[in-house]
Amino acid sequence: MVLHQLCGVSLDTVLFGTIECHGFFEQLQREVLQATRAHSILKRTKQQGVIRLKDRDAGSGGSSVNKKPRLFDAARIEAVKRKKMSDHMRLGGNILRQLMQHRWAWPFLQPVDVEGLQLHDYHKIVRRPMDLGTIRSRLEAKDGTGYRHVRELCEDVRLVFRNAMLYNESWTEVHVMAKALLQKFEDRWKVAVEPRLIEEEKLYEDQQEGYLSNIAELRSQEEQAAEQLSKDVLSQLSDMENKLNSFLMQVLSKCRSMRVKEKKELYSRLRELPPASLSRVVELVSPESDGEAAVDDISVDLEALDPSTLWRLHFFEKMLKDNAQEQVEAKSQPNGPREAV
């Protein structure tokens, strides 16, 4: 005998309540899955460095035909930076070649011959030797040892002439030549390269500020969406619980009274339950209980319980018994669990 027969409730009522609750579960499952997918897409988008934020005014009632999402593509920005740096290196290389072709450049084209010139104190005074030939080799290197930024090239060129001015007295020919070439380099650098670098660095700073600002905005929107999702899910769970309780009370309120013999059999079966199950019995009898009391022994007056509570205890005990029987049968099968028929 099943629940609707015991309780005198039509099968249609039971089926309708079951279908309605199942529909709530499916709807909630779809919404959680949709939110999970959206979060996964958002995470992949952030990892790729591409952040699209829709215009705040979109959907506010105004036309959005000409409105485009703002795009911050870190990979694209980096590619543009590399292209511009290549252009800067080309300009720096042109200045370097012009210096090397100058008639006064010959003392600086290769490393100082410390041994040949017997400059025994050279390395005590010049801590980091440099020459224009070494700079050109590094500029043209293709093995990853080249300059990463044109400012590195600039500092090495300055180092060549400053070393010469540091080691040689101001009245010497090498000192005068180094000072003159350094001035020529600075003049050409300030005209051909420096303004471009300043403009580019300012533009990059502005892009970074906008990028970080929108990252913060995106995270804020994500947190708000997650918070709203949690509220919606909790609200639907609460509604579902209320509907289930209402449906259950509707069914149980029409249950027939349990016979005296059935009560005695139920009492005997309940006493045989393990402590873990007894705590649930206590909760069914006293919903306000936390299940911690009276778990070692059942001292419940079944005569004082209403029919709905008695039948709830009956079906709870029956469920435990059926589950235990299925486990025993599954273990006894040599080829694993029995197939459904």
Secondary structure, 3 states (H helix, E strand, C coil): CCHHHHHCCCHHHHHHHHHHHHHHHHHHHHHHHHHHHHHHHHHHHHHCCEEEECCCCCCCCCCCCCCCCEEEEHHHHHHHHHHHHHHHHHHHHHHHHHHHCCCCCHHHCCCCCCCCCCCCCHHHHCCCCCCHHHHHHHHCCCCCCCCCCHHHHHHHHHHHHHHHHHHCCCCCHHHHHHHHHHHHHHHHHHHHCHHHHHHHHHHHHHHHHHHHHHHHHHHHHHHHHHHHHHHHHHHHHHHHHHHHHHHHHHHHCCCCCCCHHHHHHHHHHHHCCCHHHHHHHHHHHCCCCCCCCCCCCCCCCHHHCCHHHHHHHHHHHHHHHHHHHHHHHHHHCCCCCCCCC
